[in-house]
Amino acid sequence: MIAKRFFYLFILSLALISCESPRSHYVRVFKSIDLEVNHNSQAHNILNGICSHFGPRLAGCEKAIQSEEYSSLLFRSYGYDQVFFQPFSFTQWIRGSASLEIDSAGVFRPVPCLALAYTPSARINGRIVDVGNGLIEDYSGLNVSGKIVLVYLGLLPGTPAGVKNMSRACKLSFAIAQGAAGCIAINQEPGDLPVTGSASFDGQIIKIPAVSISYNRGMQLKEQLKTRSRMARITTNHTSRPVTARNVVARLKGNRFPDETIVIGAHLDSWDISPGALDNASGVASVLDIARLFKSLNLQPARTIDFVLFMAEEQGHYGSESYIEEARHQNRLDGIRYMFNHDMTVSTYGFNLMCRYESDELFQEMGLLMQKADTSYANSLAHFTYLGSDHAVFIFEGIPTFTPLNRYEPTHTYHTTGDGPDHITSGMLESNVKLSAMMLYVLADAETLPANRFTPEQVRQYLIDNNLQEELVISGAWIWD
Ligand SMILES: [Zn+2]
């Protein structure tokens, strides 16, 4: 009798499940994601583990190789059976020593500095010339030949509205083209820490030495230069070598449209001088925790999901390029419907759809349902496109890309020695894990998706419309003419 009653209850619940409207299905899944993350999230443990076990993990180094192994084991421990590495080769820059001395009343005094990556070994001295933001128009009327340019890496207060900032590597290429002998780059983030980052477009050693100094030192130096000219000495000693690194991929096969893929990715590497907590253990911990909860909740979406931990993003997006090449080789590129990038993802309050306006309606509508599960969700959508992370190589292929919208604290810094785990709380990571997992589920399971892959002509127009053509022409990466 009891067995019979259970049988009827079973049939009734089956009927209820099959009658469930898509909206209530999503709300149910979102609520289960919210609950799961509240009780079981591992994101904060993963972030702490990556920073304490491996610390700085420059792609191609021993610690980076160990972090590849560790994350593949984590994916397997969640129940993924399709976990694989994608090896690739590139030129790794190896930091040696760097020193900067600036004359003060005739005496050269050392100033704490960090070399920008792909700086050569050199020993130079010259007069310092302040070139403001270091954009091409800042050089007009200045002769910097044989001199050391002082470049602000951001946009200085008072810069006219509408002026677009350029990448570190672009600013270095302007200095080189103007005949500068060296470069002192000012960290745009206030504080006492110099910053690193790649000064090269293509992983080749650049022509002049470039070191960075902290915002505070830089602003002080700019003031001093107004009243007296100063000389500087830069001494750098670096090498490079060919190395191999590996992306780590965990694949969840779609149950209805297995040939269509949503890629969710984060770069696992960091700079050699940084624990890389915000940049980018935060993104890695998020992607791993999202992968974990999909298995924990037994979510089986229609499309395939590739959870990808890219390597060598910092040194030049080599891992994401390698992922694209492998997808092209396997005829999977056309099936990639979205790329969802997680680079420095904490305290998520919405999504940046990067000017793929076709996606607005779906995201807005689903955001309203997500608010039913997480009432703190702001459901903000933004549109700004930049090329400074792994999503860029997907943009070049016409694949719709987007990222979470994140709120940073004043203590959050990147590419410095200060990017440690203490500044990141579990709540900051969990907001990203929850909301990103919900949106990932929607994209992986929706019957149809609003955005399609652009043709090369559409990519060209998109890059022009988003003011990215100039940067790509300067870097030699403009291929759309
Ligand atoms: Zn990053």
Residues whose N, C-alpha, C, O or C-beta is under 5 A from the ligand:
A	BS01	ZN	D279 N280 D343
